[in-house]
Amino acid sequence: MTFGFTPSPAASTSTSADLSAAPLARMLEPAEWAAAGIPLLRNPREVVSGLHARHHPKPETAVVAVLDSDERLRASASFTRRSAPADGWMFRNALLAQLRRVIPHDLRRRTPVRTAVLLYCRDGDARWTQEDGAWMWGLRDACTLHGLRCGAYITLTRDGWQVLGEGRGGRRPHADSAPEPFATSESPPPLPRTGGAASEILRRAAAR
């Protein structure tokens, strides 16, 4: 069962190659992601709208956010993806660098209490691609290394947003839309935002 995934023409077939053999092996297929027990977001549109309002993502922008047990946003960071082949290991390192900058790890806890979600703004339609699979692999691994639960992976395109694996989405916000105002009359406290360090990690990894 793939929970609404429809591979695009760019999607690859399943591979059983060793993870170290090729970058494309460091990715998760839709069925693997669906079977991973990713917790469902109670209000995905609120999460997406909040991250969109804070970071104003454009294509090639990734936004990683940490939510508490009540789905309140505790930290978030955004960065631009460098032009390089999709590689889960490279994405993992970039995400982990951002998480380490904005929030302490939870490695001392027996069970994770906070959840990391990833919003990726890209061109194309909402169907799963190899690049999405690499981001999924990177998010899952980064969460493990930072003591967090692996949460939703969300794509933001010009058609709207979609939580891959859940079959939920909407037309707004989308990649070209203006940020929506926060729902509350009082602006939330500013959250840490970074970008340069992760972009540098991606650049160095691509140069190897």
C-alpha positions in Angstrom: 0.0 0.0 0.0 1.4 3.4 -1.0 -1.1 5.8 0.6 -1.7 7.9 -2.4 1.9 8.0 -3.8 2.0 8.2 -7.6 5.6 8.0 -8.9 6.4 10.7 -11.4 8.3 9.9 -14.6 11.5 10.9 -12.8 11.0 8.3 -10.1 13.2 5.3 -10.0 12.4 1.7 -9.5 13.2 0.0 -6.3 16.8 -0.9 -5.7 18.5 -3.4 -3.3 22.0 -2.0 -3.8 24.1 -1.3 -0.8 23.6 2.2 0.7 27.2 3.0 0.1 27.2 1.9 -3.5 25.4 5.0 -5.1 23.7 8.2 -3.9 20.3 7.0 -5.3 20.4 4.1 -2.8 20.2 6.6 0.0 16.5 7.2 -0.4 13.2 5.8 0.8 10.6 4.4 -1.6 7.0 5.4 -1.0 6.1 2.0 0.5 9.0 2.1 2.9 8.0 5.6 4.1 4.4 4.5 4.5 5.5 1.5 6.6 7.7 3.5 8.9 4.9 4.6 11.2 5.3 8.4 10.7 3.0 10.2 13.1 0.1 12.0 11.5 -0.2 15.8 11.8 -3.4 16.8 13.6 -3.6 20.1 11.6 -1.3 19.9 8.7 -2.6 23.1 7.0 -1.8 25.1 10.2 1.7 23.7 10.3 2.3 24.4 6.6 0.9 27.9 6.8 2.9 28.7 9.9 6.2 27.6 8.3 5.3 29.4 5.0 4.6 32.6 6.9 7.9 32.4 8.8 10.3 31.4 6.1 8.7 32.4 2.8 10.1 29.4 0.9 10.8 29.5 -2.8 11.7 26.5 -5.0 14.8 24.6 -3.8 14.2 25.8 -0.2 14.0 23.3 2.7 12.4 24.2 6.0 13.0 21.8 9.0 10.9 22.4 12.1 10.6 20.8 15.5 7.1 20.3 17.1 6.4 19.5 20.7 3.9 16.8 21.8 1.0 19.4 21.4 2.2 20.2 17.9 3.4 23.6 18.9 6.4 24.9 16.9 9.5 25.0 19.0 12.2 25.8 16.4 12.7 26.0 12.7 15.3 26.8 10.1 15.5 27.1 6.4 18.2 26.8 3.8 18.5 26.5 0.0 19.4 23.3 -1.7 22.5 23.4 -3.8 22.5 22.1 -7.3 23.8 18.5 -6.9 22.5 15.0 -7.4 19.8 14.0 -4.8 21.6 12.2 -2.0 20.1 11.3 1.3 23.4 11.3 3.1 24.1 14.9 2.0 20.5 15.9 2.9 20.9 14.2 6.3 24.0 16.2 7.1 22.4 19.5 6.1 19.3 18.8 8.2 21.3 17.7 11.2 23.5 20.8 11.1 20.3 22.9 11.2 18.8 21.0 14.0 21.9 21.3 16.1 21.9 25.0 15.7 18.3 25.7 16.6 17.5 23.2 19.4 19.3 20.8 21.8 19.2 17.1 21.1 17.0 14.7 23.0 19.4 11.7 22.9 19.2 11.2 26.7 15.5 10.4 26.5 14.4 6.8 26.2 11.5 7.9 24.0 11.5 11.0 21.8 8.9 13.6 22.8 9.5 16.1 20.0 9.0 15.6 16.3 10.8 17.0 13.3 9.0 17.7 10.1 10.3 18.8 6.8 8.7 21.2 4.3 10.4 21.2 0.9 9.5 23.7 -1.8 10.3 22.5 -5.3 9.3 22.8 -8.9 7.2 20.1 -10.6 4.0 18.5 -9.4 3.2 16.8 -6.1 4.0 13.3 -7.2 6.8 11.5 -5.5 10.3 11.8 -7.0 13.7 10.4 -6.2 14.6 13.7 -4.7 11.7 13.3 -2.3 13.0 9.9 -1.4 16.4 11.3 -0.6 14.9 14.0 1.7 12.9 11.3 3.5 16.0 9.2 4.0 17.8 12.3 5.3 15.0 13.4 7.6 14.7 9.9 9.2 18.4 9.6 9.8 18.8 13.1 11.1 16.0 12.6 13.6 17.6 9.4 14.9 20.9 11.2 15.4 19.3 14.1 17.2 16.9 12.1 19.4 13.7 13.2 17.6 10.7 11.4 16.2 10.7 11.5 12.4 7.6 13.4 11.4 5.9 14.4 8.2 7.6 15.2 4.9 5.6 17.9 3.0 6.1 19.2 -0.5 5.2 22.7 -1.6 4.8 23.2 -5.3 3.0 25.7 -7.5 -0.1 23.4 -7.3 -0.2 23.6 -3.5 1.1 21.5 -0.6 0.9 17.8 0.1 1.8 15.6 3.1 3.4 12.6 1.3 2.2 9.4 2.6 -1.0 10.8 4.2 -3.0 11.8 1.1 -3.7 15.2 2.6 -3.0 18.5 0.9 -4.4 21.9 -0.1 -4.1 24.6 -2.8 -2.8 27.3 -0.4 -0.2 28.1 0.5 1.7 27.2 -2.7 5.2 28.0 -4.0 4.1 31.4 -5.5 1.6 32.5 -2.9 2.2 35.4 -0.5 2.6 34.4 3.2 -0.7 34.2 5.1 -1.0 36.2 8.4 -0.7 34.3 11.7 -4.0 33.1 13.1 -3.5 34.9 16.4 -3.6 38.7 16.9 -0.4 38.6 18.7 2.7 37.7 16.7 4.5 34.6 18.0 8.0 35.0 19.4 10.8 34.8 16.8 12.3 31.5 16.2 15.9 30.8 15.2 16.6 30.9 11.5 19.8 29.8 9.8 20.9 29.1 6.3 24.5 29.6 5.4 26.0 26.7 7.2 23.8 24.0 5.7 24.3 25.5 2.2 28.0 25.2 2.7 27.7 21.6 3.8 25.7 20.8 0.6 28.3 22.7 -1.5 31.3 20.7 0.1 29.5 17.4 -0.3 28.7 18.1 -3.9 32.3 19.0 -4.6 33.6 15.6 -3.4 
